[in-house]
């Protein structure tokens, strides 16, 4: 739910919502420094918000491991193939 809706419901029903000291500090800081919000958006756009043509290509699947990638590192044990004989 969006925070505006939660706040409206809280006011309607008389709920008091908890805010940590850190959340209060950040809300106060961002209210006094709105340029930080723009800086945050620019940084996010530079690193994360990419279109399909700007993203790195999907790696090819021919080098993908079939069962974890380490199946070639284990040699079969000669004794493991033989089942114990019962008399």
C-alpha positions as CSV (number, residue, x, y, z in Angstrom):
1,X,0.0,0.0,0.0
2,X,1.3,3.5,-0.7
3,X,2.3,5.4,2.4
4,X,-0.3,8.2,1.6
5,X,-3.1,5.6,1.8
6,X,-1.7,4.2,5.1
7,X,-1.5,7.7,6.5
8,X,-5.1,8.5,5.5
9,X,-6.3,5.2,7.0
10,X,-4.4,6.0,10.1
11,X,-6.0,9.4,10.5
12,X,-9.4,8.0,9.8
13,X,-9.2,5.1,12.3
14,X,-7.1,7.1,14.8
15,X,-4.0,4.8,14.4
16,X,-0.6,6.2,15.4
17,X,2.1,5.0,13.1
18,X,5.6,4.4,14.4
19,X,8.6,6.1,12.8
20,X,12.1,5.4,13.8
21,X,14.5,8.2,14.7
22,X,16.4,7.5,11.4
23,X,13.2,7.9,9.4
24,X,12.3,11.1,11.1
25,X,15.8,12.4,10.5
26,X,15.8,11.5,6.8
27,X,12.3,13.0,6.3
28,X,13.4,16.2,8.0
29,X,16.7,16.3,6.1
30,X,15.1,15.7,2.7
31,X,12.4,18.4,3.4
32,X,15.3,20.9,4.1
33,X,17.4,19.7,1.2
34,X,15.2,18.9,-1.8
35,X,18.3,18.9,-4.1
36,X,19.3,15.6,-2.5
37,X,16.2,13.9,-4.0
38,X,17.2,15.1,-7.5
39,X,20.8,13.9,-6.9
40,X,19.5,10.5,-5.8
41,X,17.3,10.2,-8.9
42,X,20.3,11.1,-11.2
43,X,22.5,8.6,-9.5
44,X,19.9,5.9,-9.7
45,X,19.3,6.7,-13.4
46,X,23.1,6.5,-14.1
47,X,23.5,3.0,-12.5
48,X,20.1,1.2,-12.5
49,X,17.4,2.7,-14.7
50,X,18.5,1.4,-18.1
51,X,16.5,0.7,-21.2
52,X,16.7,-2.7,-23.0
53,X,19.1,-1.3,-25.5
54,X,21.4,0.1,-22.8
55,X,21.7,-3.1,-20.7
56,X,24.5,-5.6,-21.0
57,X,23.8,-8.5,-23.3
58,X,22.6,-11.7,-21.9
59,X,25.5,-14.2,-21.6
60,X,25.4,-17.2,-23.9
61,X,24.2,-20.5,-22.4
62,X,26.9,-22.7,-24.0
63,X,29.2,-22.1,-21.0
64,X,26.5,-22.6,-18.4
65,X,27.1,-25.4,-16.0
66,X,24.8,-28.4,-16.3
67,X,24.8,-29.5,-12.7
68,X,26.5,-27.0,-10.6
69,X,29.7,-26.6,-12.7
70,X,31.9,-28.9,-10.7
71,X,31.0,-32.3,-12.0
72,X,34.3,-32.7,-13.8
73,X,36.3,-32.2,-10.5
74,X,35.2,-35.5,-8.9
75,X,36.6,-38.8,-10.1
76,X,34.4,-41.8,-9.4
77,X,35.6,-43.9,-6.5
78,X,36.5,-47.5,-7.6
79,X,34.9,-49.0,-4.5
80,X,31.6,-47.1,-4.8
81,X,30.4,-49.0,-7.8
82,X,30.4,-52.3,-6.0
83,X,27.5,-53.1,-3.7
84,X,28.3,-55.0,-0.5
85,X,27.7,-58.8,-1.0
86,X,25.4,-60.5,1.4
87,X,25.8,-64.2,2.2
